[in-house]
Amino acid sequence: MTDSIIIDDREVPIAAGQTIMEAARAAGIYIEHLCYNPQYAPHGSCKLCTVKVDGVMQTACTMPALPGQVVECSSPELEQRRETLVEMIFAEGNHYCPFCIKSGNCDLQALAYHLGMHENNFNHRYPVRTIDASHSDLILDHDRCIFCGLCISASRDTDQKNVFAMAGRGKATRVVVNSDSGKLGDSDITLDDAAAHICPVGAIMPRAGAYATPIGERYFDDHDIDEIDNASGKL
């Protein structure tokens, strides 16, 4: 008999060692997320994948899937919680979608559309952060960073370079570059590194090719973010 859990009244088979997120994805069930990427160990920082497991709030990307669990994923309460979290992310940083070169390919933007976010109930903080344009091929825009940590994981686990790290606490949190000057141009990162392309927003972007794909032909012009499409690299 196959072990299983219940997600929103649907029986979902589970395998040993799977998290709720992994079991849901294998069954074609989308759970909203930003910091999760199946290539790397989850850490539950964005909290968008929070679900109720037997009545208790848990992050789906870190919570083990255990036989008999009853998981509530798409209730009005949880959807409102996710929309509020996305609004807070927009308010915390400087995300000007119409002018961003990531527009149409941005997970944060697509998630806002998916959740039906049409306005923000929080006052924007408009933080003053630097743009690191010291690299010949890449730009690091701290204004758009959402602190998902994926660039850190990709640089460490895939590129074996440890170019990025997280520093500070609270509102002083920031991604830092591990070079003597602290500048991206003095680091070991190259354009073909996984860390150069893992960012779900527009914080780390290649210099070349901006706006090369016209509006109407970008990924999220034709796809909703809840389409689980591993072949495309989208999640």
C-alpha positions in Angstrom: 0.0 0.0 0.0 1.4 3.4 -1.0 1.8 6.0 1.7 -0.1 9.2 1.1 -1.2 12.5 2.5 -4.3 14.6 1.8 -3.8 18.0 0.2 -7.0 20.0 -0.1 -9.2 16.9 0.0 -7.0 15.1 -2.6 -5.0 12.0 -1.8 -1.4 12.5 -2.8 1.2 9.6 -2.8 4.4 10.3 -0.9 7.9 8.8 -1.1 10.4 8.4 1.8 12.2 11.6 2.5 9.9 13.9 0.5 8.7 17.3 1.8 5.2 18.4 1.3 6.3 20.7 -1.5 8.0 17.8 -3.3 5.0 15.6 -3.0 2.7 18.3 -4.2 4.9 19.1 -7.2 5.1 15.4 -8.1 1.3 15.3 -8.1 1.1 18.5 -10.2 -0.1 20.7 -7.3 1.3 24.2 -7.2 2.1 25.8 -3.9 3.2 29.4 -4.2 6.8 30.1 -3.4 9.8 32.3 -4.2 12.8 31.1 -2.3 12.3 27.4 -3.1 14.2 25.7 -5.9 14.2 21.9 -6.2 18.0 21.9 -7.0 18.9 23.2 -3.6 18.2 22.6 0.1 15.1 24.5 1.2 15.3 27.0 4.1 11.8 28.5 4.2 12.8 32.1 4.2 10.0 33.7 2.1 7.1 31.9 3.9 4.9 32.0 0.8 4.6 28.2 0.8 3.1 28.2 4.3 0.3 25.6 4.6 -1.7 24.1 7.4 -0.6 20.6 8.3 -3.1 19.0 10.7 -4.2 22.5 11.6 -0.6 23.9 12.3 1.1 26.4 10.1 4.2 24.9 8.4 6.4 25.8 5.4 5.7 23.2 2.7 9.3 23.3 1.4 10.8 22.2 4.7 8.0 20.1 6.3 8.5 16.4 5.8 5.6 14.6 4.2 4.4 11.9 6.6 1.7 9.3 6.1 -1.8 10.5 7.1 -1.1 14.2 7.2 -4.0 16.5 6.2 -2.7 19.5 4.4 -4.7 22.7 3.8 -3.1 24.6 0.9 -5.5 26.9 -0.9 -8.0 28.2 1.7 -9.1 31.9 1.6 -7.1 32.5 4.8 -3.8 31.2 3.3 -4.3 32.9 -0.1 -4.8 36.2 1.7 -1.7 35.6 3.8 0.3 35.0 0.6 -1.0 38.1 -1.0 -0.1 40.1 2.1 3.4 38.7 2.0 3.8 39.6 -1.7 2.6 43.1 -1.0 5.2 43.4 1.8 7.9 42.3 -0.6 6.9 45.0 -3.1 6.7 47.6 -0.4 10.1 46.7 1.1 12.1 47.1 -2.2 12.0 49.1 -5.4 10.1 47.0 -7.9 9.0 49.1 -10.9 7.7 46.4 -13.2 7.0 48.5 -16.3 10.6 49.7 -16.4 12.4 46.5 -15.2 14.2 44.3 -17.8 13.0 41.2 -15.9 9.3 42.2 -16.6 7.5 39.3 -18.1 10.1 36.8 -16.8 9.9 37.8 -13.1 8.5 35.3 -10.6 7.5 38.0 -8.1 5.6 39.9 -10.8 3.9 36.7 -12.0 3.0 35.7 -8.5 1.4 39.1 -7.8 -0.8 38.5 -10.9 -1.5 34.9 -9.9 -2.7 36.1 -6.4 -4.8 38.9 -7.8 -2.8 41.7 -6.3 -3.9 44.9 -8.0 -2.8 47.4 -5.3 -0.6 47.6 -2.3 -2.0 48.1 1.2 1.5 49.0 2.6 3.4 52.2 2.3 6.5 51.8 0.1 9.7 52.2 2.0 11.8 53.3 -1.0 15.1 52.1 0.4 18.3 53.7 -0.9 20.5 50.9 -2.0 23.4 50.8 -4.4 23.6 49.2 -7.9 26.8 47.3 -8.4 27.7 47.8 -12.1 31.4 46.9 -11.6 31.2 43.6 -13.5 31.6 43.6 -17.3 28.8 41.1 -17.9 26.5 41.3 -14.9 24.7 43.9 -12.8 23.7 43.5 -9.1 20.7 45.7 -8.2 20.3 45.6 -4.4 17.0 47.6 -4.8 15.3 44.5 -6.3 16.8 41.8 -4.0 14.2 39.9 -2.1 16.8 37.9 0.0 15.7 34.5 -1.2 19.2 33.2 -0.9 19.2 31.3 -4.2 22.2 33.1 -5.6 24.1 32.0 -2.5 23.0 28.3 -2.9 23.8 28.3 -6.6 27.2 29.9 -6.2 28.1 27.5 -3.4 26.6 24.2 -4.5 26.7 24.4 -8.3 29.5 26.9 -9.2 31.7 26.0 -6.2 32.7 29.6 -5.8 30.9 31.1 -2.7 30.6 34.5 -4.4 27.5 35.6 -2.3 26.6 35.6 1.3 23.9 37.2 3.5 24.9 39.9 6.0 23.1 42.1 8.5 19.8 41.6 10.4 16.3 43.0 10.0 16.1 46.0 7.7 19.9 46.0 7.5 19.9 42.5 5.8 21.7 42.5 2.4 23.4 40.2 0.0 27.2 40.8 0.0 29.9 39.8 -2.5 32.9 37.8 -1.3 35.6 39.9 -2.8 38.3 42.1 -1.3 36.5 45.2 -2.5 33.0 43.8 -2.0 32.3 44.5 -5.7 30.9 42.0 -8.1 33.6 42.9 -10.7 36.3 41.7 -8.3 34.7 38.4 -7.6 35.0 35.1 -9.5 31.5 35.0 -10.9 31.2 34.6 -14.7 28.2 35.0 -17.0 27.9 31.2 -17.5 27.6 30.6 -13.7 24.3 29.2 -12.3 24.3 32.1 -9.8 24.2 34.6 -12.6 20.8 33.3 -13.8 19.1 31.9 -10.7 17.6 35.2 -9.4 13.7 35.0 -9.5 13.5 38.8 -9.8 15.8 41.4 -11.4 18.5 41.7 -8.8 21.2 39.8 -10.7 20.9 40.4 -14.5 23.2 40.0 -17.5 24.1 43.3 -19.1 23.6 42.1 -22.7 20.3 41.2 -24.2 18.1 43.5 -22.2 14.6 43.9 -23.7 15.6 41.5 -26.5 12.3 39.6 -26.1 9.4 41.8 -27.0 6.3 42.2 -24.8 3.9 39.4 -25.6 6.6 36.8 -26.1 8.1 36.7 -22.6 7.6 33.6 -20.6 4.8 34.8 -18.3 2.9 36.4 -21.2 1.9 32.9 -22.2 2.2 31.0 -18.9 0.8 31.3 -15.4 3.2 30.8 -12.6 1.2 27.8 -11.3 2.2 25.8 -14.4 4.8 23.3 -13.2 7.2 23.2 -16.2 10.5 21.6 -15.3 11.7 21.7 -19.0 11.6 25.4 -19.1 13.4 25.9 -15.9 10.4 27.7 -14.4 8.9 26.4 -11.2 
